[in-house]
């Protein structure tokens, strides 16, 4: 079981990041900050001032892509530089890269999200290009998470909506885990399952408070806390089971088929959750309407895919991870049946 040592969420707290890191680890040698060019341009000054005031050495590493090739390059670059902490600063790409690099170097990882687009903020899992199959693999949980709500709430709204899609996906992920327990004799952790499921119900409630893609700092905080809790559920379970089921396999398959030209991760899994809710005989209308209120995609056009790609992804999904038992294994539907379902759900509108 891997859990974060410290989680700090608040307004305008990035300026204290050096102090937070030093409080967690008094033996910091040097910090490598993995980030993107745009994020560095926007907030480098805040980070640099804070780390300098705390007498911490650091260097910037600009990530070009979230791939194993990039992990190899940066790991080789840093292995002889006396780095004791990797800081992932930015969205999912930089956080996943930072986690994997820290894992390779066997040092601590600090997660500083600048958006709330998915639950990788706190989970021990990463999704990177260049693996044999497009799904998440295990690294290590961040020792510390610093979430500055002012910065996160000012990220493009689409990223927050994507994070809501990733949270609402726990509805079907947990149901798939229950199926695996009942029909495939898999371990099922009730506490981790309920913690993840709580996040999905919370987003459905929150969706009723979002008006015209506007959210308050307090709602942003709730979403960030939900994403962190979801990642913690995966850490408790020791697998991504409570957070990732058939809807994620569908998303990975769609990403593979379209060469990653099909919307954001949370947008894809949101649509996947509508489909899998139908297959599970859950209230798919509730899921779809919550996503609509949030402003997340609910149709194929919104993520720029067509009917044939959706059906191909649904057929491929269960092959992405053959060992992961889900509703897709239980039903084994034909292409024509999937088309009927997509029509009924309004996804092809």
N, C-alpha and C positions, 0 to 999 in steps of 0.2 A: 504494500500500500504506500503510494507516494502522495504527499500533500504539500502545498506551499507552506513555508515557514512563517511568512508574513504577507498580508494583503492590506494595502493602503489605498483608500478611495476618498477623493475629496476635491474641492474646488481650488484651482490655482496651486497645486501641490508639487508640480514638476520642479519648481524652483528650490525645493527641499530634497530633491532626489539624492544628492550626494550624501546628505546627512542620514537619510533612510538606509542607504546601502552601507555606510560605515557603521551604523548601529547594528546591522545584521551580521557584518563580518569585519572584525577589527584588523584582520590580516590581509587586507586588499593590497595586492601588488600593483596591478594595472588592469584597467577595464578596456575591453574592445567593444565599441558600439557599432552594432550591425544595423544599418538603416538604409533608406532610399534617398535619392538626391533631393526630391521635393520636401520630404520631412526634414532633412538636415537643413535645408535653406530656411525653413519656417521656424524651427525651434532650437537650432544648434546653440544659439546664444544662451538660452535659459539653461540648457544642460551643461554647457562648458563653464558658465559662471558658478553653478552649483557644485560641480565636481572640483573645480579649482579652489573654491572657498573651503571645501572639506579636505583639501590637500591630497586629492586622488589623481593619479596619472591616468591618462586615457588616450585612445586613438580611434579615429573614425574609419569604418570600413563601409563603403558604398556597395550595396548588393544590387546586382544587375538582374537576377532572376532567381526564382525559388526552385533550385535544381540540385541534384546530388553532385553534379559537376562543380557548381558554385561552392557547395560544402567542401569538396576536396580542395579546391583552390584556396579558400580562406583558411581552412584548417592547416594546410601546409605553410601558408603565410604566417600564421600566428604561433605555430608550435614551439618556436624557440625565442619568443618575445616576452616570456615571464608574465603572461596574462593569467589572472586568477578569477576573473569574472567576465562572462559574455553578457552584454546588454542587448536585448532585441527591442528596438525602438521603431514603431510604425504599425503597419497592418499585419495581416496574417503571414505574408511572404517573409518579412524580416523576423518575425517572432519564430516561425517554423525553422528558418535558417539558423537563427541563434540557438535554438534548442538543440538542433542536430550537431552544430559545431561544438557547443559546450559538452555534449555527450561524447563526441569523438575525443575532445581534449581532456575529458574527465574533470571538468571544473564547473563551478556554479553558474546558473543562468538566472538573469533578472528580466522579467517581462514588463515592458512599458508600452501598452497599446495606445495608439493615437486615433483609433476608431474601434467601433464595437460591431465588427462584421461577422465574427464566428467565435466558437468556444475554445479555439486554440490558445486564447489568452492564458489559460491556466492548466490545460490538459497536458499529459505527458506524450501526446501523439503529434506527429507532423505529417504533412502531405507535401511531397516534393516531386518535381518532374525527374524522369530518368530511371524510375523503378520499373521492374518487370510488369507490375500491374498497378493501375492507378487507385491506390487506396492508402489510408494512413498507416504509418508504422510507429512503433514505440521508441521514444527517446527518454527524457527525464522531465519531471515536473519542475517548473520554475521555483527557486527558493523564495523569491519575492516578486510581488506584482504591485506596480504603482500605476493607478488609474486616475489621471487628471481629467475630471469631468468637463472642465472648460474647453480643453483641447478636443476631447472625444465628441462633445456635443456640437462642436463647430466643424466636424468632418462632414463630407457630403452626406445628405440624408439617406441616399441609396445604401450606404454602408451600414447604417443603423437598421434600416429595413431588412437588409440581408442577415444581420445578426438575429433579428426577430424570426426570420425564416429558419435559421439554424436551431433556435430554441424550440420553436413550435414542432420541429421534426422529432422531438423526444417523445411525442405522442405515439408515433408508430414504432420508433426504435425500441421502446419499452415493451410494446405488444409483441414485437418480433422476438425479443429476449424471452418473454413468457412462452412463446411457441417453442423456442429452442429448448427451454427447460422441460416442457411437457412432451415433446415429440422427438427430441434429440439428446435427452439426458445431459444437458449442459448445466454448469453452475449458474445459479441465478441469485444475485445479491439484492434482497428486498430493499435495504436501506438506500443503496446506490440508485436503484430503479425509481424509488419514490422521490428521491432528491432531483433526479433528472426530469421526471414527469411533472413535478411541481413547477419547473421552469416553463414548460409548455402551457400549463394552465394559466400561469401568471401573464404570459404574453397575450393569450386570448382575452383576459380581463383588461390588460393595458390597451389593447387595440381599440377598445371602446372610448378611450380618453384621447386618442390621437385625432386631431382635426387638421386637415389640409397639410399633412406632412410636417406638422409643427409639434415638437415635444419639449417639455420642460427639463430643467436640470435634474429634478427629482425622478422623472420617468427615465431619463438617461441612466441615472444611477441604478435604478431597479433593473434595467436591461443589462447593464454591465455586471451587476451582482449575479443576475441569472446566468450569464455566460460563464462567469467564474465558477459558480456552483456546479454548472454542468461539467466543466472540466474537472472539478474536484470529484464529482461522481465517478468519472472515468478512472481517476486515481485510486478511489476507494475500491472500485470493482477490479482494478488491475487489467482492464481491457476497455475498449471503446463501446462495448455492448450497450450500456445504458443511454448512449448518446448517438449511436450510429447503427441504423438497420437497413431495411430494404430501400428506404428513401435516399440514403446515402449511396448505396450500391447503384441505384438508378442514376444519381448525380455523377458518380465516377464514370459510369458507362457512357453517359451523354457527353461528358468532358472528353473522353477518349475518342468517341465517334466524330465529334466536331472539331477535334484538335484544340480544345479549350476555347472555342468561340461560341459560348452559349450562356452568357450571363455569369453572375457571381456565384460562389459556392452556396451561400444561404438562399439565393433566388432559386437555384435548381432544386435544392432539397425541400424548399417550401412547396414547389409544384409536385415534387415526388411525394410529399406528405399527403397532399390532396388525393393522389392516386392510391397510395397504400392505405389510407383511411377507408376508402371505398372497399378495397380488397379485404380489409379487416372487419368490415361491417360497422365501422365507427361513424360518427357524425361528420362526414366530409364537408357538408355545407357549412358547418361551424368553422372548420379549418379554413375553407376558401374565403368566407366572409371576413374572418379575422385578418387574413393576409391582404385582402382588398382594402380594408380600413387602414391598415398599416401603410399601404402603398407599395407592397411587394408584388411581383409578377404572379399571375394565376393562369396565364395562357401561354401557348407555345410562341406566339408572335413576339411577346414581350422579352423572351430570351433568344429570339432569332433562330428557332429550330422549326422543322416541319414535322408533319404527321409521321412520315417514314422514319425519321431520325428518332422520334419518341418511341415508336414501336420497336425499332432495333435496339434502343437502349433498354427497354423493358425486358426484351428477350436475352440480352447480353448480361444484364445486371447480376443474375444469380451465378454467372460463371466468373465474375470478377473475384469473388472469394468463395470458392466452392465449399469451404469448411464452415461458412457462416450461414446457419439455417434461418430462413425468414419466410414470410408469407408467400414469397415468390416460389420457393421450393414446395410449399404445401399445395398451391393451386395449379401451377404449371399450365398457364393459359396459352391459347393460340393467338396469332397475330390479329385475326378477325375479332376475337373477343376483346383484345386490348383496344382495338379501334372503337368498338361499341362503348367501352368504358370511357375512353377519352372524349367521345362525343357527348355522353351523358354528363360528364363533369364540366363540360364547357371549355376544356383546355384547348380545343382546336378552334375556338371562336376567333 
